[in-house]
Amino acid sequence: MMGERAVRQEALFYGLHLDDHVPADHLLRSIEHFVELADICRELAPYYSAIGRPSITPS
């Protein structure tokens, strides 16, 4: 029988955003504009499952 969940799922997820932790003038902010992740995503695509929820793109 379905009912209310006894376990709260908020604890399963992180509530942080990298933008909140990387200063606006950090070197990574300027490098980010020149890095293209599409090639890496295509290269790694065979390693992701075709079923279930899709992964989150690191962009």
Backbone hydrogen bonds, N-H to C=O, Kabsch-Sander energy under -0.5 kcal/mol:
donor,donor_aa,acceptor,acceptor_aa,energy
11,A,8,R,-0.5
12,L,9,Q,-2.2
13,F,10,E,-1.4
20,D,17,H,-1.5
21,H,18,L,-1.7
22,V,18,L,-1.4
26,H,23,P,-1.8
29,R,26,H,-1.3
30,S,26,H,-0.8
30,S,27,L,-0.7
31,I,27,L,-1.9
32,E,28,L,-2.0
33,H,30,S,-0.6
34,F,31,I,-2.1
35,V,31,I,-0.8
35,V,32,E,-0.5
36,E,34,F,-0.5
37,L,35,V,-0.6
41,C,37,L,-2.7
42,R,38,A,-2.3
43,E,39,D,-2.1
44,L,40,I,-2.1
45,A,41,C,-1.1
47,Y,44,L,-2.0
48,Y,45,A,-1.7
57,T,55,S,-0.5
59,S,57,T,-1.8
